[in-house]
């Protein structure tokens, strides 16, 4: 039993399970807005299954694809694959199972989700390679994350609409923005090893400015989501106001000369932002 729990913990660490909230919050709010209070339990179930399969498989695959890069980077050399604590074959089998579950869940939802599932798979696979040839890798990650709210809407309605596209734009810019902050700490390694990123391409100071612009645009898109959605009201806007303050704190606590709080700024604060967004949206949708 102890070995089973250890293996579960190993995979939780591998796929950064605690970061699930980043896209889950957008998926759930999109699902609720699409359902207009009339969601079927099995639709909710299969949306969650599809989300977890996609998200878990994508993160595990990322670790395999980046194993050699991680081994060279002092910051990531202690991860499980570089340390030999897990092997690639085992993880790739796990990835195949996760992606298979995602496609099966898409089939159970509706035809359009099944037809579009290869696009989602492509994004989840290609993202990990983009840092090898383009500094726009952060935006590719954002677009991949944005598949969650767009996919959830399609799962409920079977058709696309302006609201999930605007929410997807917000999700894209929000994720890309904090990924730039996270990537700033690897500036020296990336520039020396030919890894592409916005910090490596434009310098850390300019990268942080770009991140700020992305987050300003994300807030604007989230405001538009509120305007377009009759279900969202004062509580949603209170949550958005709280998140604006959190965005400001996030960008005030780091600078090109001071990156010691980069993990708090890029991940910890954004986990709180995700929760605030989820709770404020849930309350407005459900009351």
NORBEL-V641456 format. One record per residue. N is the residue number from 0. RES is the residue in three letters. SS is DSSP state (~ for helix, > for strand, _ for the rest). PSI is psi in radians with two decimals (* if undefined). BURIAL is # if it has 9 or more other ideal C-beta (glycine too) atoms within 8 Angstrom, else .. Layout:
n->N res->RES ss->SS psi->PSI burial->BURIAL
n->N res->RES ss->SS psi->PSI burial->BURIAL
This chain:
n->0 res->UNK ss->_ psi->-0.68 burial->.
n->1 res->UNK ss->~ psi->-0.67 burial->.
n->2 res->UNK ss->~ psi->-0.64 burial->.
n->3 res->UNK ss->~ psi->-0.80 burial->.
n->4 res->UNK ss->~ psi->-0.63 burial->.
n->5 res->UNK ss->~ psi->-0.72 burial->.
n->6 res->UNK ss->~ psi->-0.72 burial->.
n->7 res->UNK ss->~ psi->-0.75 burial->.
n->8 res->UNK ss->~ psi->-0.70 burial->.
n->9 res->UNK ss->~ psi->-0.77 burial->#
n->10 res->UNK ss->~ psi->-0.58 burial->#
n->11 res->UNK ss->~ psi->-0.74 burial->.
n->12 res->UNK ss->~ psi->-0.74 burial->#
n->13 res->UNK ss->~ psi->-0.80 burial->#
n->14 res->UNK ss->_ psi->0.15 burial->#
n->15 res->UNK ss->_ psi->1.01 burial->.
n->16 res->UNK ss->~ psi->-0.57 burial->.
n->17 res->UNK ss->~ psi->-0.29 burial->.
n->18 res->UNK ss->~ psi->0.06 burial->#
n->19 res->UNK ss->~ psi->-0.57 burial->#
n->20 res->UNK ss->~ psi->-0.40 burial->#
n->21 res->UNK ss->~ psi->-0.75 burial->#
n->22 res->UNK ss->~ psi->-0.43 burial->#
n->23 res->UNK ss->~ psi->-0.69 burial->#
n->24 res->UNK ss->~ psi->-0.76 burial->#
n->25 res->UNK ss->~ psi->-0.70 burial->#
n->26 res->UNK ss->~ psi->-0.76 burial->#
n->27 res->UNK ss->~ psi->-0.75 burial->#
n->28 res->UNK ss->~ psi->-0.72 burial->#
n->29 res->UNK ss->~ psi->-0.75 burial->#
n->30 res->UNK ss->~ psi->-0.78 burial->#
n->31 res->UNK ss->~ psi->-0.73 burial->#
n->32 res->UNK ss->~ psi->-0.70 burial->#
n->33 res->UNK ss->~ psi->-0.65 burial->#
n->34 res->UNK ss->~ psi->-0.31 burial->#
n->35 res->UNK ss->_ psi->0.70 burial->.
n->36 res->UNK ss->_ psi->0.18 burial->.
n->37 res->UNK ss->_ psi->0.82 burial->.
n->38 res->UNK ss->_ psi->2.40 burial->#
n->39 res->UNK ss->_ psi->2.42 burial->.
n->40 res->UNK ss->~ psi->-0.69 burial->.
n->41 res->UNK ss->~ psi->-0.50 burial->.
n->42 res->UNK ss->~ psi->-0.78 burial->#
n->43 res->UNK ss->~ psi->-0.79 burial->#
n->44 res->UNK ss->~ psi->-0.86 burial->.
n->45 res->UNK ss->~ psi->-0.50 burial->#
n->46 res->UNK ss->~ psi->-0.78 burial->#
n->47 res->UNK ss->~ psi->-0.70 burial->.
n->48 res->UNK ss->~ psi->-0.81 burial->#
n->49 res->UNK ss->~ psi->-0.76 burial->#
n->50 res->UNK ss->~ psi->-0.86 burial->#
n->51 res->UNK ss->~ psi->-0.66 burial->#
n->52 res->UNK ss->~ psi->-0.79 burial->#
n->53 res->UNK ss->~ psi->-0.87 burial->#
n->54 res->UNK ss->~ psi->-0.75 burial->#
n->55 res->UNK ss->~ psi->-0.78 burial->#
n->56 res->UNK ss->~ psi->-0.71 burial->#
n->57 res->UNK ss->~ psi->-0.75 burial->#
n->58 res->UNK ss->~ psi->-0.65 burial->#
n->59 res->UNK ss->~ psi->-0.73 burial->#
n->60 res->UNK ss->~ psi->-0.68 burial->#
n->61 res->UNK ss->~ psi->-0.71 burial->#
n->62 res->UNK ss->~ psi->-0.64 burial->#
n->63 res->UNK ss->~ psi->-0.85 burial->#
n->64 res->UNK ss->~ psi->-0.62 burial->.
n->65 res->UNK ss->_ psi->0.17 burial->#
n->66 res->UNK ss->~ psi->-0.79 burial->#
n->67 res->UNK ss->~ psi->-0.70 burial->.
n->68 res->UNK ss->~ psi->-0.78 burial->#
n->69 res->UNK ss->~ psi->-0.64 burial->#
n->70 res->UNK ss->~ psi->-0.51 burial->#
n->71 res->UNK ss->~ psi->-0.39 burial->.
n->72 res->UNK ss->_ psi->2.08 burial->#
n->73 res->UNK ss->_ psi->-0.56 burial->.
n->74 res->UNK ss->_ psi->-0.55 burial->.
n->75 res->UNK ss->_ psi->0.02 burial->#
n->76 res->UNK ss->_ psi->-0.30 burial->#
n->77 res->UNK ss->_ psi->0.04 burial->.
n->78 res->UNK ss->_ psi->2.90 burial->#
n->79 res->UNK ss->_ psi->-0.79 burial->#
n->80 res->UNK ss->_ psi->-0.84 burial->#
n->81 res->UNK ss->_ psi->-0.54 burial->#
n->82 res->UNK ss->_ psi->-0.11 burial->.
n->83 res->UNK ss->_ psi->0.34 burial->.
n->84 res->UNK ss->_ psi->-0.35 burial->.
n->85 res->UNK ss->_ psi->2.79 burial->#
n->86 res->UNK ss->_ psi->2.71 burial->.
n->87 res->UNK ss->~ psi->-0.71 burial->.
n->88 res->UNK ss->~ psi->-0.79 burial->.
n->89 res->UNK ss->~ psi->-0.77 burial->.
n->90 res->UNK ss->~ psi->-0.67 burial->#
n->91 res->UNK ss->~ psi->-0.62 burial->#
n->92 res->UNK ss->~ psi->-0.75 burial->.
n->93 res->UNK ss->~ psi->-0.75 burial->#
n->94 res->UNK ss->~ psi->-0.79 burial->#
n->95 res->UNK ss->~ psi->-0.70 burial->#
n->96 res->UNK ss->~ psi->-0.79 burial->#
n->97 res->UNK ss->~ psi->-0.81 burial->#
n->98 res->UNK ss->~ psi->-0.61 burial->#
n->99 res->UNK ss->~ psi->-0.72 burial->#
n->100 res->UNK ss->~ psi->-0.72 burial->#
n->101 res->UNK ss->~ psi->-0.81 burial->#
n->102 res->UNK ss->~ psi->-0.70 burial->#
n->103 res->UNK ss->~ psi->-0.76 burial->.
n->104 res->UNK ss->~ psi->-0.68 burial->#
n->105 res->UNK ss->~ psi->-0.71 burial->#
n->106 res->UNK ss->~ psi->-0.68 burial->.
n->107 res->UNK ss->~ psi->-0.43 burial->.
n->108 res->UNK ss->~ psi->-1.16 burial->#
n->109 res->UNK ss->_ psi->3.00 burial->.
n->110 res->UNK ss->~ psi->-0.73 burial->.
n->111 res->UNK ss->~ psi->-0.64 burial->#
n->112 res->UNK ss->~ psi->-0.71 burial->#
n->113 res->UNK ss->~ psi->-0.76 burial->#
n->114 res->UNK ss->~ psi->-0.66 burial->.
n->115 res->UNK ss->~ psi->-0.14 burial->#
n->116 res->UNK ss->~ psi->-0.61 burial->#
n->117 res->UNK ss->~ psi->-0.56 burial->.
n->118 res->UNK ss->~ psi->-0.75 burial->.
n->119 res->UNK ss->~ psi->-0.74 burial->#
n->120 res->UNK ss->~ psi->-0.73 burial->#
n->121 res->UNK ss->~ psi->-0.82 burial->.
n->122 res->UNK ss->~ psi->-0.73 burial->#
n->123 res->UNK ss->~ psi->-0.48 burial->#
n->124 res->UNK ss->~ psi->-0.79 burial->#
n->125 res->UNK ss->~ psi->-0.51 burial->#
n->126 res->UNK ss->~ psi->-0.82 burial->#
n->127 res->UNK ss->~ psi->-0.36 burial->#
n->128 res->UNK ss->~ psi->-0.30 burial->#
n->129 res->UNK ss->~ psi->-0.54 burial->#
n->130 res->UNK ss->_ psi->-0.19 burial->#
n->131 res->UNK ss->_ psi->-0.24 burial->.
n->132 res->UNK ss->_ psi->-0.11 burial->.
n->133 res->UNK ss->_ psi->2.45 burial->.
n->134 res->UNK ss->_ psi->-0.10 burial->#
n->135 res->UNK ss->_ psi->0.21 burial->.
n->136 res->UNK ss->~ psi->-0.59 burial->#
n->137 res->UNK ss->~ psi->-0.69 burial->#
n->138 res->UNK ss->~ psi->-0.61 burial->#
n->139 res->UNK ss->~ psi->-0.72 burial->#
n->140 res->UNK ss->~ psi->-0.74 burial->#
n->141 res->UNK ss->~ psi->-0.78 burial->#
n->142 res->UNK ss->~ psi->-0.70 burial->#
n->143 res->UNK ss->~ psi->-0.74 burial->#
n->144 res->UNK ss->~ psi->-0.62 burial->#
n->145 res->UNK ss->~ psi->-0.23 burial->#
n->146 res->UNK ss->~ psi->-0.39 burial->#
n->147 res->UNK ss->~ psi->-0.99 burial->#
n->148 res->UNK ss->~ psi->-0.64 burial->#
n->149 res->UNK ss->~ psi->-0.75 burial->#
n->150 res->UNK ss->~ psi->-0.69 burial->#
n->151 res->UNK ss->~ psi->-0.71 burial->#
n->152 res->UNK ss->~ psi->-0.79 burial->#
n->153 res->UNK ss->~ psi->-0.64 burial->#
n->154 res->UNK ss->~ psi->-0.61 burial->#
n->155 res->UNK ss->~ psi->-0.78 burial->#
n->156 res->UNK ss->~ psi->-0.42 burial->.
n->157 res->UNK ss->_ psi->0.12 burial->.
n->158 res->UNK ss->_ psi->2.78 burial->.
n->159 res->UNK ss->_ psi->2.80 burial->.
n->160 res->UNK ss->_ psi->2.96 burial->#
n->161 res->UNK ss->~ psi->-0.67 burial->.
n->162 res->UNK ss->~ psi->-0.90 burial->#
n->163 res->UNK ss->~ psi->-0.51 burial->#
n->164 res->UNK ss->~ psi->-0.73 burial->#
n->165 res->UNK ss->~ psi->-0.73 burial->#
n->166 res->UNK ss->~ psi->-0.65 burial->#
n->167 res->UNK ss->~ psi->-0.66 burial->#
n->168 res->UNK ss->~ psi->-0.74 burial->#
n->169 res->UNK ss->~ psi->-0.77 burial->#
n->170 res->UNK ss->~ psi->-0.74 burial->#
n->171 res->UNK ss->~ psi->-0.90 burial->#
n->172 res->UNK ss->~ psi->-0.62 burial->#
n->173 res->UNK ss->~ psi->-0.89 burial->#
n->174 res->UNK ss->~ psi->-0.80 burial->#
n->175 res->UNK ss->~ psi->-0.68 burial->#
n->176 res->UNK ss->~ psi->-0.84 burial->#
n->177 res->UNK ss->~ psi->-0.36 burial->#
n->178 res->UNK ss->~ psi->-0.57 burial->#
n->179 res->UNK ss->~ psi->-0.77 burial->#
n->180 res->UNK ss->~ psi->-0.81 burial->#
n->181 res->UNK ss->~ psi->-0.69 burial->#
n->182 res->UNK ss->~ psi->-0.30 burial->#
n->183 res->UNK ss->~ psi->-0.55 burial->#
n->184 res->UNK ss->_ psi->-0.25 burial->#
n->185 res->UNK ss->_ psi->0.28 burial->#
n->186 res->UNK ss->~ psi->-0.89 burial->#
n->187 res->UNK ss->~ psi->-0.81 burial->.
n->188 res->UNK ss->~ psi->-0.79 burial->#
n->189 res->UNK ss->~ psi->-0.78 burial->#
n->190 res->UNK ss->~ psi->-0.56 burial->.
n->191 res->UNK ss->~ psi->-0.41 burial->.
n->192 res->UNK ss->~ psi->0.19 burial->#
n->193 res->UNK ss->_ psi->0.44 burial->.
n->194 res->UNK ss->_ psi->2.30 burial->#
n->195 res->UNK ss->_ psi->2.38 burial->#
n->196 res->UNK ss->_ psi->2.88 burial->#
n->197 res->UNK ss->~ psi->-0.74 burial->#
n->198 res->UNK ss->~ psi->-0.74 burial->#
n->199 res->UNK ss->~ psi->-0.58 burial->#
n->200 res->UNK ss->~ psi->-0.73 burial->.
n->201 res->UNK ss->~ psi->-0.06 burial->.
n->202 res->UNK ss->_ psi->2.70 burial->.
n->203 res->UNK ss->~ psi->-0.77 burial->#
n->204 res->UNK ss->~ psi->-0.83 burial->.
n->205 res->UNK ss->~ psi->-0.61 burial->.
n->206 res->UNK ss->~ psi->-0.72 burial->#
n->207 res->UNK ss->~ psi->-0.57 burial->#
n->208 res->UNK ss->~ psi->-0.72 burial->.
n->209 res->UNK ss->~ psi->-0.73 burial->#
n->210 res->UNK ss->~ psi->-0.74 burial->#
n->211 res->UNK ss->~ psi->-0.75 burial->#
n->212 res->UNK ss->~ psi->-0.76 burial->.
n->213 res->UNK ss->~ psi->-0.75 burial->#
n->214 res->UNK ss->~ psi->-0.57 burial->#
n->215 res->UNK ss->~ psi->-0.78 burial->.
n->216 res->UNK ss->~ psi->-0.66 burial->#
n->217 res->UNK ss->~ psi->-0.75 burial->#
n->218 res->UNK ss->~ psi->-0.73 burial->#
n->219 res->UNK ss->~ psi->-0.78 burial->.
n->220 res->UNK ss->~ psi->-0.66 burial->#
n->221 res->UNK ss->~ psi->-0.63 burial->#
n->222 res->UNK ss->~ psi->-0.74 burial->#
n->223 res->UNK ss->~ psi->-0.67 burial->#
n->224 res->UNK ss->~ psi->-0.76 burial->#
n->225 res->UNK ss->~ psi->-0.71 burial->#
n->226 res->UNK ss->~ psi->-0.68 burial->.
n->227 res->UNK ss->~ psi->-0.33 burial->.
n->228 res->UNK ss->_ psi->1.91 burial->#
n->229 res->UNK ss->_ psi->-0.38 burial->.
n->230 res->UNK ss->_ psi->-0.39 burial->#
n->231 res->UNK ss->_ psi->2.36 burial->#
n->232 res->UNK ss->_ psi->-2.42 burial->.
n->233 res->UNK ss->~ psi->-0.66 burial->.
n->234 res->UNK ss->~ psi->-0.71 burial->#
n->235 res->UNK ss->~ psi->-0.77 burial->#
n->236 res->UNK ss->~ psi->-0.53 burial->#
n->237 res->UNK ss->~ psi->-0.77 burial->#
n->238 res->UNK ss->~ psi->-0.70 burial->#
n->239 res->UNK ss->~ psi->-0.67 burial->#
n->240 res->UNK ss->~ psi->-0.72 burial->.
n->241 res->UNK ss->~ psi->-0.73 burial->#
n->242 res->UNK ss->~ psi->-0.56 burial->#
n->243 res->UNK ss->~ psi->-0.75 burial->#
n->244 res->UNK ss->~ psi->-0.72 burial->.
n->245 res->UNK ss->~ psi->-0.65 burial->#
n->246 res->UNK ss->~ psi->-0.76 burial->#
n->247 res->UNK ss->~ psi->-0.78 burial->.
n->248 res->UNK ss->~ psi->-0.75 burial->#
n->249 res->UNK ss->~ psi->-0.79 burial->#
n->250 res->UNK ss->~ psi->-0.35 burial->#
n->251 res->UNK ss->~ psi->-0.44 burial->.
n->252 res->UNK ss->_ psi->-0.01 burial->.
n->253 res->UNK ss->_ psi->2.76 burial->#
n->254 res->UNK ss->> psi->3.01 burial->.
n->255 res->UNK ss->_ psi->-0.48 burial->#
n->256 res->UNK ss->_ psi->-0.10 burial->.
n->257 res->UNK ss->> psi->1.67 burial->.
n->258 res->UNK ss->_ psi->0.31 burial->#
n->259 res->UNK ss->_ psi->-0.42 burial->.
n->260 res->UNK ss->_ psi->0.37 burial->#
n->261 res->UNK ss->~ psi->-0.63 burial->#
n->262 res->UNK ss->~ psi->-0.66 burial->#
n->263 res->UNK ss->~ psi->-0.78 burial->#
n->264 res->UNK ss->~ psi->-0.73 burial->#
n->265 res->UNK ss->~ psi->-0.59 burial->#
n->266 res->UNK ss->~ psi->-0.99 burial->#
n->267 res->UNK ss->~ psi->-0.87 burial->.
n->268 res->UNK ss->~ psi->-0.66 burial->#
n->269 res->UNK ss->~ psi->-0.43 burial->#
n->270 res->UNK ss->~ psi->-0.71 burial->#
n->271 res->UNK ss->~ psi->-0.76 burial->#
n->272 res->UNK ss->~ psi->-0.75 burial->#
n->273 res->UNK ss->~ psi->-0.77 burial->#
n->274 res->UNK ss->~ psi->-0.74 burial->#
n->275 res->UNK ss->~ psi->-0.77 burial->#
n->276 res->UNK ss->~ psi->-0.78 burial->#
n->277 res->UNK ss->~ psi->-0.86 burial->#
n->278 res->UNK ss->~ psi->-0.78 burial->#
n->279 res->UNK ss->~ psi->-0.69 burial->#
n->280 res->UNK ss->~ psi->-0.73 burial->#
n->281 res->UNK ss->~ psi->-0.82 burial->#
n->282 res->UNK ss->~ psi->-0.79 burial->#
n->283 res->UNK ss->~ psi->-0.62 burial->#
n->284 res->UNK ss->~ psi->-0.52 burial->#
n->285 res->UNK ss->~ psi->-0.23 burial->.
n->286 res->UNK ss->_ psi->* burial->.
